[in-house]
Amino acid sequence: MSGPPADDRHVPGHGRVEHVPGRTADDRHDPGPVDLVLARVELAGHPDLFRLRRHGQALCRALGLAEPERVRLVTLISEAGSSLLGAAGLSAEFAFRPSAPGPDRLEVRFGWAEEREPSAEIMAASRRLLDLCAHDRHRLVLGQNLPGPRSAEDLSARVQEELAALRGTDMSEELRNQNRELLAALEEARAQREELRRLNEELEETNTGVMALYKELSNELEETNRGVVALYADLEDRSRQLRLASAAKTRFWANVSHELRSPVNAVIALAQLLLAADADPLTGEQHRQVSLIASSGNTLLALVEELLDTAKAESGRLEPQLVETDLRTVLYQLRGTLSTAAGEGVELDIEDVPFPGRFTTDEVMLTRILRNVLSNGLKFTAAGSVRLTIRGEERTDGLWAVFTVTDTGVGIPEDQLDRVFEEFYQVRGTHQRGRSGTGLGLPYARRLSELLGGRLTLTSRVGSGTRVVIELPADPPAQGRPGTLGEGPLLRSVVIIDDDPDFVRTLGPVLDKLAEHTTEVTDSSQALRMIRTTMPDAVLVDLAMPAPDGYQVLQQIAAVPALSQVPVLVLTSTDQDTLDRSRLTRARAVLSKTHLTPERLAAALDVVRPDREPRPSTGTGTGTGTGSDTGTDTGSDSGAETDTGIA
């Protein structure tokens, strides 16, 4: 680039601004806007540095730079010129760079002929304090962004005015100006230090307050944590008490129901004998009274069965027996059973349609669910109808059966819709008078629906009736359904411990299909030694044996850590409600000795699953007796005694 001689008579001083297509060091290949060269100073000695500072201050004022930015830029270009002084052909060029598209910028471009590096300290300070710092071995560009855009005419006029003022200023005046600026900068720095000191004091006071508050909050939090820990311990204790109370309630239901069932059956049987055609004739009054006894006995027996099933469901001992079911047969039985329960002026309408597909469920549980819901509707419907409809519904997880029971009865208040599913709760109101019930019907029906893999929902409005929807999968998961063994035995070896050789011989063919090798132990005192010697895949233990009995054998097995992974099944012919289940925690499941099959044993040992490939049980048994695996008697219905895992 060409420029004016290094004195006060520059191009702008003659009223002309020369446009030069200059580029910064890092923008030389960018076709951006054309720069305006404002002044050029040749730097041959120290007096030239004085002129460099004067031109820098004048141009900064002309371009509107604030005092702090002006002091920084002038100081740094002076120090940069001083560090480069002595380089051949050294010059400094002041240029205005228009925005493209950023802010306008004043650039000072040093150039020299020989290879020389600027001072590292000057470069570090420039990068920290200025908006632009770029260099190579022959060029250094320092730049400061300018406030706001400006026109070329305005820029030219202000530059001419400032440069013209330089011609009348001598060196002493310039030094006084520089001293004034330096004093102003020092005063500003002192004010900033004072402000910083004040802010530090305020920050220290704030920190002191924060620390005090933190300590106070920490103490409160620690105290709260102690209270929470104490509350948690109290809640844990109360939860344990509630669990014990619930378990006691369940045992009470089961025991009372079981004890009541035998005498109730006896009452019903005797009443039926008295009413039989070949019995001694009864008078009309006697016949009416005995019929009332039989009817009341049947009602009581149904309530006892509900209590017993509810207790079993709560303890996890009620398992569905899934079989393919003919819905039309179930509905036909319901019509016959409930036809006499409909009062005068009430129509019982049970739809007679075939189900669109295969339907697998527990027929006894399904019958009880529908009977309870329909009976409830008939009980609280004085006029109108109780209607049951069935439809199939395809969902993402397969075909579902949807049973809908609607009635035109008294309805249920909205605030009590949830409470009707509490056991023994009955809705308050005049409509309840004269209608017997225990409050178990709906809770029992919902629990059975959930056991079958479905759900029961209820909607109602006072005076408009009630609608109950039972949704059940048409092909539920195969839990509780007998599986298939596949080809060949599934286990390597099994040990059976039983003092009845006849039973062991009878069970032999069953075990041959399950295991490759069976070890029979009729002397229970040798059981533990035999188990530790053979390390079988499963152990079958009878409870009723001479000492040590089955309970003691289970205790011996549980005491050996090496046997923790061996699954144990308990075989018994006694009533399971009489068992001491607290001593059966080591058993995987409790099975009745009747109807034992390879499929039942395999399912209880968890070595086969329906519709899946069999898998060996070695190493898979938990041995903890959690009750997650249950064996079920496929020869019994849901209402009868079932084999269960240990709860």
ZICOR-V779975 format. One record per residue. OMEGA is omega in degrees with one decimal (999 if undefined). BURIAL is b if it has 24 or more other ideal C-beta (glycine too) atoms within 12 Angstrom, else e. Layout:
omega:burial
OMEGA:BURIAL
OMEGA:BURIAL
This chain:
omega:burial
175.8:e
-179.2:e
-179.6:b
175.2:b
-173.6:e
171.5:b
-175.0:e
-176.2:b
-179.2:e
-178.7:b
179.3:b
179.9:b
177.2:b
176.4:e
-179.1:e
175.5:e
-176.2:b
176.2:b
-179.3:e
-178.6:b
-179.5:e
178.9:b
172.1:b
-174.3:b
-177.6:b
-179.8:e
-171.3:b
179.9:e
-177.9:e
-179.6:e
-177.6:e
-178.6:e
-177.9:b
178.3:e
174.2:b
176.6:b
-175.1:b
-178.9:b
179.7:b
-177.9:b
173.4:b
-175.4:b
-180.0:b
-179.2:e
-175.8:e
176.6:e
178.2:e
176.4:b
176.8:b
177.8:b
178.7:b
179.7:b
-179.2:b
179.4:b
178.9:b
179.6:b
-178.6:b
-178.4:b
176.4:b
177.5:b
-178.9:b
-177.3:b
172.7:b
177.6:b
178.8:b
-174.7:e
-178.1:e
179.8:e
-179.2:b
-179.9:b
-178.9:b
-175.2:b
-177.9:b
179.6:b
-176.3:b
178.8:b
176.7:b
179.5:b
178.7:b
177.9:b
179.7:b
-179.2:b
-178.6:b
-176.1:b
-177.4:b
177.3:e
-178.3:b
175.7:e
-177.1:e
176.5:b
177.8:b
-176.7:b
176.4:b
-177.8:b
174.1:b
-179.0:b
-179.7:b
-179.1:b
178.5:e
-8.3:e
-176.8:e
-178.6:e
173.1:e
-175.1:b
169.8:b
-178.4:b
173.7:b
-172.4:b
176.3:b
176.0:b
179.2:b
-170.8:b
-176.8:e
177.6:e
-177.5:e
-179.5:b
175.0:e
178.0:b
179.9:e
180.0:e
179.1:e
179.7:b
-179.1:b
179.5:e
-179.2:e
179.2:b
-177.6:e
-170.3:e
-176.2:b
-179.9:b
-179.2:b
173.9:b
-179.7:b
-177.7:b
164.7:b
-173.7:e
-178.3:e
-170.5:e
174.8:b
-179.5:b
174.5:b
-176.1:b
178.2:b
178.8:b
-177.2:b
-179.8:b
171.8:e
177.4:e
179.0:e
-179.1:b
-179.9:e
-178.7:e
179.0:e
179.7:e
-178.3:b
-177.6:b
-176.9:e
178.7:b
178.8:b
-178.0:b
-178.5:e
-179.0:b
177.4:b
179.5:e
-179.2:b
-174.1:b
-179.7:e
-176.1:e
176.7:b
-173.7:e
-178.8:e
177.7:e
179.0:e
178.4:b
177.6:e
177.7:e
179.9:b
178.5:b
178.2:e
179.2:e
179.4:b
177.9:e
178.4:e
179.1:e
178.6:e
178.4:e
177.9:e
178.5:e
178.2:e
178.6:e
178.5:e
177.1:e
177.9:e
178.9:e
178.5:e
177.8:e
179.2:e
179.1:e
177.9:e
178.2:e
178.2:e
179.6:e
178.9:e
177.0:e
178.6:e
179.5:e
178.1:e
177.8:e
179.6:e
179.3:e
177.9:e
178.7:e
179.3:e
179.1:e
179.3:e
179.5:e
178.5:e
178.2:e
178.9:e
179.9:e
178.4:e
178.2:e
178.0:e
179.5:e
177.4:e
177.5:e
178.9:e
178.9:e
178.3:e
179.0:e
178.9:e
178.3:e
178.9:e
178.3:e
178.4:e
179.0:e
179.1:e
177.0:e
177.6:e
178.4:e
178.6:e
177.9:e
178.5:e
179.4:e
178.4:e
178.2:e
178.5:e
178.3:e
-179.5:e
177.9:b
179.7:b
177.5:e
-176.0:b
-177.9:b
-179.2:e
-179.3:e
-179.1:b
179.7:b
-179.0:e
-171.7:b
-178.5:b
178.6:e
178.5:e
176.7:b
178.9:e
178.5:e
-179.1:b
-179.1:b
179.6:e
178.5:e
179.1:b
176.5:e
179.8:e
-178.4:b
-178.2:b
-177.0:e
-177.0:e
178.2:e
177.4:e
-177.2:e
178.6:e
173.5:e
-179.1:e
-179.9:e
177.9:e
179.0:e
179.3:e
-178.6:e
179.7:e
176.3:b
176.9:e
177.1:e
-179.4:b
179.9:b
179.1:e
177.9:e
178.1:b
177.2:e
179.3:e
179.2:b
178.1:b
178.1:b
178.7:b
178.9:b
178.0:b
178.2:b
-178.5:b
180.0:b
178.0:b
177.7:b
179.4:b
179.7:b
179.4:b
-179.0:b
179.1:b
-175.8:b
179.3:b
-176.2:b
177.5:b
174.5:b
-171.6:b
177.2:b
176.5:b
-170.1:e
174.1:b
-176.2:e
-177.4:b
176.9:e
178.6:e
-178.6:b
178.1:b
178.7:e
179.1:e
177.8:b
-178.9:b
-176.9:e
-171.4:b
-176.8:b
-179.3:e
-178.2:e
-179.9:b
-179.7:b
179.3:b
-178.7:e
179.3:e
179.9:b
174.7:e
-176.3:b
177.3:b
-174.7:b
179.8:b
-179.9:e
177.3:e
177.9:e
-175.1:b
177.9:e
180.0:e
-177.4:e
-178.7:b
179.5:b
170.9:b
-172.7:b
-178.7:b
179.0:b
179.3:b
179.4:b
-178.6:b
177.6:b
-176.9:b
-179.6:b
180.0:b
-178.2:b
178.5:b
179.0:b
178.6:b
178.1:b
179.8:b
-176.8:b
-173.7:b
174.8:b
-178.8:b
179.7:b
179.8:e
-174.9:b
169.8:b
-170.1:b
176.5:b
176.2:b
-179.8:b
174.0:b
174.3:b
-176.6:b
178.5:e
178.0:e
-177.1:e
-179.6:e
175.0:e
-177.8:e
177.2:e
173.2:b
-178.4:b
178.0:b
-178.3:b
178.0:b
178.3:b
176.8:b
179.2:b
-174.8:b
-171.3:b
-179.7:b
-176.2:b
176.7:b
-175.3:e
-177.2:e
179.9:e
-178.0:e
179.3:e
-175.1:e
-179.1:e
177.8:b
171.4:b
-178.7:e
176.1:b
178.5:e
176.8:e
-177.9:b
179.0:b
175.9:e
-178.4:e
-178.1:e
-178.7:e
-176.2:e
176.9:e
179.9:e
-177.0:b
177.3:e
-179.4:b
-174.0:b
-179.8:b
-170.6:b
-177.7:b
175.9:b
-180.0:b
-179.7:b
179.0:b
-179.0:b
178.5:b
178.4:b
179.2:b
177.1:b
178.9:b
176.8:b
-177.4:b
-179.1:b
178.5:b
178.4:b
-174.9:b
170.8:b
-176.5:e
175.0:b
-177.6:e
178.9:e
-177.4:e
176.8:e
-174.2:b
177.8:b
-180.0:b
179.9:b
176.1:b
-179.8:b
-178.4:b
175.9:b
-179.9:b
178.1:b
-173.9:b
174.6:b
-167.4:e
177.1:b
-179.6:b
179.0:b
-178.7:b
179.3:b
178.2:b
-176.9:e
-174.4:b
-176.8:e
172.0:e
178.5:e
-179.0:b
-176.5:b
177.7:b
-177.9:b
178.6:b
173.5:b
176.7:b
-177.2:b
-177.7:b
-178.1:b
179.7:b
-177.1:b
179.6:e
178.7:e
-179.8:b
178.0:b
179.8:e
-177.6:e
-176.7:b
-179.5:b
178.4:e
-178.8:b
178.6:b
178.8:e
-176.1:b
-173.0:b
178.5:b
-177.1:e
180.0:e
176.2:b
-177.8:b
179.2:b
179.6:b
176.3:e
-173.1:e
178.6:b
179.2:e
-171.5:e
-175.6:b
179.7:b
-178.9:e
179.4:b
-179.5:b
-179.6:e
-173.8:e
-175.8:b
-173.7:e
175.0:b
179.5:b
178.6:b
174.8:b
-174.0:b
171.7:b
-179.3:b
-173.8:b
178.0:b
171.3:b
-176.6:e
-3.0:e
-179.7:b
-176.1:b
177.9:b
-178.6:b
177.4:b
176.9:b
178.9:b
178.1:b
179.9:b
-178.4:b
-177.9:b
-178.0:e
-178.4:e
-177.8:e
-178.1:e
-174.9:b
-177.6:e
-178.5:e
179.0:b
-178.2:b
174.5:b
176.7:b
176.1:b
-179.3:b
174.9:b
-179.6:b
177.8:e
-174.6:e
177.6:b
179.8:b
-176.7:e
174.0:b
-172.6:e
176.4:b
179.7:e
-177.7:e
-175.8:b
180.0:b
-175.5:b
175.7:b
-179.0:b
176.1:b
-176.7:b
173.0:b
-179.1:b
179.0:b
176.1:e
176.2:b
179.3:b
176.3:b
-179.3:b
179.3:b
179.1:b
-179.5:b
179.3:b
179.2:b
178.8:b
179.4:b
176.7:b
175.4:b
175.7:b
177.1:b
176.0:e
175.9:e
177.4:e
177.1:e
175.6:b
-177.0:e
-176.4:b
-176.3:b
178.8:e
-177.9:e
-178.9:e
-179.1:b
-179.0:b
-176.8:b
-179.9:e
-178.1:b
-179.4:e
-179.0:b
178.2:e
-178.2:b
172.1:b
-176.8:b
-179.8:b
-176.7:b
-179.4:b
-178.9:e
177.2:e
-174.1:b
-177.6:b
-179.5:b
178.9:b
178.9:b
176.5:b
-174.5:b
170.4:b
-177.0:b
-177.9:b
999:b
